[in-house]
Every structure is written in C-alpha cells, then in structure tokens.
C-alpha cells in the first residue's frame, strides 16, 4: 500500500513539474502578441508607436506580468505592483480592464498574489486587495492607490501615472 501511495505522489510530482517547465518555456517565447492566459497574468499591453512613446525606441512597450523579485529588479521604467486575489471580484474586474487597456510604453504592472505575499503586503502597508503600489528601481514605495471602489485602469493611470 505504501508503494502505491508513493507511486501516486511521484506521478503527481512529475505532472506538476512538467506543467511548471512547460509554463516557464512558454513564457520565454519572443511572440509579440499578447498571451491568452489571463489567469496566469502574463498579458502584455499593446503599446504602439502611435502612443505617448512615439519615436522613442528605447522605451519598452507596456506590459502586465506575474510578479517575481528578479523581474522587478531587472525591468526598467515605471513599476506598479497590483495586489490581486483570485477570489476577489474587484481584482478580477481590474485585471480584465488592464488586459483590455493599452498599457503605456515604459510601464510594467506586476501581478502580486495578495494571499501568498504577506511580506510584501507588510513592506508596502497593503491592507486590501486591488491596491496598486508604484515602486522605484530599488523597490521603495513611491505612491499607492486602492482601486476597490473603482476597479478601472483609467483610475490607475490618473492616480499613479500622471
């Protein structure tokens, strides 16, 4: 009986590991089109040459990606941390609006899991999901905004990007 349980655990571990490897390999593609995995938070904005960054080749298109400390540290430009909970309807509404909006060139929105990143919640004094924190290159808080009552990207732009 222990051998059967061990075999089941081994198969599950292989499936999870394989899925993780597949997910990581999929994120490294150079496809400029937005990914269609909204749940994974790997959407990219559709910054175009006709937007506010016109003629500035050094500015990267706006993007919406999953949080990782390494990615935040290595990403140039304006950085917003979006504290998102998958069970939060307001978070889902804001995420949907982010995905439907054009993220300005040079802006990266990092989707931070509200439930599993308690250390970041403490660091940035986040007490409610739908909080967006603007950070500098060193990861220090510059400003924040709670979009719970109005979960729209327009509110985020007006409050943190102007």
DAJO-V633032 format. One record per run of one state. SS is the DSSP state (hx for helix, st for strand, lp for the rest). FROM is the first residue (numbers start at 0). LEN is the number of residues. If there is no record, write none. Layout:
BEGIN
ss={SS;SS}
from={FROM;FROM}
len={LEN;LEN}
END
This chain:
BEGIN
ss={lp;hx;lp;hx;lp;st;lp;st;lp;hx;lp;st;lp;hx;lp;st;lp;hx;lp;st;lp;st;lp;hx;lp}
from={0;1;27;37;40;43;44;62;66;68;74;77;84;88;100;106;113;117;123;130;135;140;146;152;160}
len={1;26;10;3;3;1;18;4;2;6;3;7;4;12;6;7;4;6;7;5;5;6;6;8;2}
END
